[in-house]
Amino acid sequence: MIRPELRPTLRLAVPVILAELGWMSMGLVDTIMVGPLGPSAIGAVGVGNSLHLGFAIFGMGLLLGLDTLVSQAYGARDLALGRRWLATGIRLALLSTVPLVAILLAVHAAIPVFGFNAETMTLLQGYYLVVIWSTPFLLLYAAFRRYLQSTHHVAPVMFALVSANVVNALANWVCIYGRLGMPALGVTGAAWATFVSRVYMSGLLAGAVWWADRATWRLAARRPSAEAPPPDDGAPARPHAPETPHRAAAMPGATSVRRLVELGLPAASTVTAEVGVFALATALAGRLEPVATASHQIALNIAAVAFMIPLGLASAGAVRVGNAVGARDPRGAAAAGWTVIALGVAFMLFSGLLFVVIPQTLIGFFTRDAEVLALGSSLLLIAAVFQLFDGLQGVITGTLRGLGDTRTPMVTNLGAHWLVGLPVGYSLCFVSGWGAAGLWWGLSVGLILAGGILLTVWARSVRHYQRTGRI
C-alpha cells in the first residue's frame, strides 16, 4: 500500500521540506550572525522571533484551510474553484493583518512587565518593533504558498525560501555590522534584514502564482472540468463526477471567507497552541540568566530544524490525502497518510539519535561559550526523548487536515500542551528549581501525549473512511 505512494509523495514532499528548512534557517541565520554580540543578543533575537510568531502564526494558520479546499478541488479537477479559493485566502490575509498588528503593538508596549533580564529586554524592544511590520507580507506569503503547494507547484516555494536566505544573510551583514556605508544597527539590524526578506518572499510567490495561472489555470478554463489536464505529480485521476466532496464547497456563496475560516480557525488554533507554548516557554526562559536564555534558544532552534522535516511531510500529506478525497479514493487517502507518517517517524528517530551522539557539536555551530555549550547539550538530550512524538503529532495534523478534520488536532494540542505540558514545565522550572531543563521536560510530556492521541485518531478516521466511503 505504501510503496506505490512513496515516489509521488517524495516528489511533492522534498521541495516542501527544503522550503520549510529555508524558512527555519532564516531564524538560525539571525541567531548565528548576532552570536558575536553575546548571549543577550542571542536571547533577544530568539525571544523576539518567538513573541512575533506566537501571534502571527495564528493568521498564517487561518490560511491552512486552503490545503483542504484547494487540494480537494485540484483532485476533482475543478481548477477554477481552486483559483477562487486563492482569492478568498488573499482577502482573509489582508483582513487578519489589522487586528494582528494591533495585538503585536500591545505586546510590545507590555514587554517591560514581562520580567525579562534587563540587558535582554533593551535589545528585544528594538528588534520586536521592527519585526511587527513584516506581518502583512508574512500572511500574503502564507496564502500564496498554500495555493502553490496544493496545486503541486512546489518548486517556486522552495526557490523563494532558499533565495530569501541569501537576501537575509546579506541584509544581516549590512545592517548588523554596518557595511556598505550603512550604520551598525546591531540586533535591530537583524530585524530589518528579516523585514526585507519577508517582503521579498511574498513578492516572489505572487509572481509564481501569476506564472502558474498562465501555465495551468488559463488552459484549464478553456476546457470542461472533466477534460482538464491531469496533474503530473501522481495525483489520482478519475472521470468527472459531480458528487465529489468538493462539490458542496462549489455551491453559491461557499467560496467565502467564512468557509475558509471554518476550516482554518481550528487549524490556526492547533498551530498557535503548539508554537505558542514554545513561544511562552522561550519568554519564561527570558526571565532566567542570559546563559540559560541563550542555551534554551539555541537548543530550540536545533530541535525546530529537525521538526521542519515532519512539518514539510505534513504539508505534503495534507495535499496528497486531499487529492485522494477529491477523487473519492479512500484507499489512496490511507496510503498517502501512512506513507508520510512512516517517513516522519524514520527521520525523527534519526534526529533523536544525533541529539544523543553529538549534542556539543550541534550547539557549537552557534557559540563557543563553555556554559552555553554545557547547558545547551543537556537540553538536546531531553529533546531526543520527544523527537518521535513531535514528528508524529506534526505529520498527523497534516494528514487529518487532508481529510478535512482540523478540530481534533486543535483540541488535542490545546489539552496536551497548555493543560499538561506547560504547567508541568513551569512547576519544574520555577517551583522545583530545575531551570531551563524543567521547561523542556514539561514540553516533552505535552508532545508525547499529543503524538499518542493523534496517532490513535488518524488510525480510526482512515479506517472509517475506507469502510464507509464517508469522512
C-alpha positions, 0 to 999 in steps of 0.5 A: 500500500505504501510503496506505490505512494512513496515516489509521488509523495517524495516528489511533492514532499522534498521541495516542501521540506527544503522550503520549510528548512529555508524558512527555519534557517532564516531564524538560525541565520539571525541567531548565528550572525548576532552570536558575536554580540553575546548571549543577550543578543542571542536571547533577544533575537530568539525571544523576539522571533518567538513573541512575533510568531506566537501571534502571527502564526495564528493568521498564517494558520487561518490560511491552512484551510486552503490545503483542504479546499484547494487540494480537494478541488485540484483532485476533482479537477475543478481548477477554477474553484481552486483559483477562487479559493486563492482569492478568498485566502488573499482577502482573509490575509489582508483582513487578519493583518489589522487586528494582528498588528494591533495585538503585536503593538500591545505586546510590545508596549507590555514587554517591560512587565514581562520580567525579562533580564534587563540587558535582554529586554533593551535589545528585544524592544528594538528588534520586536518593533521592527519585526511587527511590520513584516506581518502583512507580507508574512500572511500574503506569503502564507496564502500564496504558498498554500495555493502553490503547494496544493496545486503541486507547484512546489518548486517556486516555494522552495526557490523563494525560501532558499533565495530569501536566505541569501537576501537575509544573510546579506541584509544581516551583514549590512545592517548588523555590522554596518557595511556598505556605508550603512550604520551598525544597527546591531540586533535591530539590524537583524530585524530589518534584514528579516523585514526585507526578506519577508517582503521579498518572499511574498513578492516572489510567490505572487509572481509564481502564482501569476506564472502558474495561472498562465501555465495551468489555470488559463488552459484549464478554463478553456476546457470542461472540468472533466477534460482538464489536464491531469496533474503530473505529480501522481495525483489520482485521476478519475472521470468527472463526477459531480458528487465529489466532496468538493462539490458542496464547497462549489455551491453559491456563496461557499467560496467565502471567507467564512468557509475558509475560516471554518476550516482554518480557525481550528487549524490556526488554533492547533498551530498557535497552541503548539508554537505558542507554548514554545513561544511562552516557554522561550519568554519564561526562559527570558526571565532566567540568566542570559546563559540559560536564555541563550542555551534554551534558544539555541537548543530550540532552534536545533530541535525546530530544524529537525521538526521542519522535516515532519512539518514539510511531510505534513504539508505534503500529506495534507495535499496528497490525502486531499487529492485522494478525497477529491477523487473519492479514493479512500484507499489512496487517502490511507496510503498517502497518510501512512506513507508520510507518517512512516517517513516522519517517524524514520527521520525523527528517530534519526534526529533523536539519535544525533541529539544523543551522539553529538549534542556539543557539536550541534550547539557549537555551530552557534557559540563557543561559550563553555556554559552555553555549550554545557547547558545547551547539550543537556537540553538536546538530550531531553529533546531526543526523548520527544523527537518521535512524538513531535514528528508524529503529532506534526505529520498527523495534523497534516494528514487529518487536515487532508481529510478535512478534520482540523478540530481534533488536532486543535483540541488535542494540542490545546489539552496536551500542551497548555493543560499538561505540558506547560504547567508541568514545565513551569512547576519544574522550572520555577517551583522545583528549581530545575531551570531551563531543563524543567521547561523542556521536560514539561514540553516533552510530556505535552508532545508525547501525549499529543503524538499518542492521541493523534496517532490513535485518531488518524488510525480510526478516521482512515479506517472509517473512511475506507469502510464507509466511503464517508469522512 
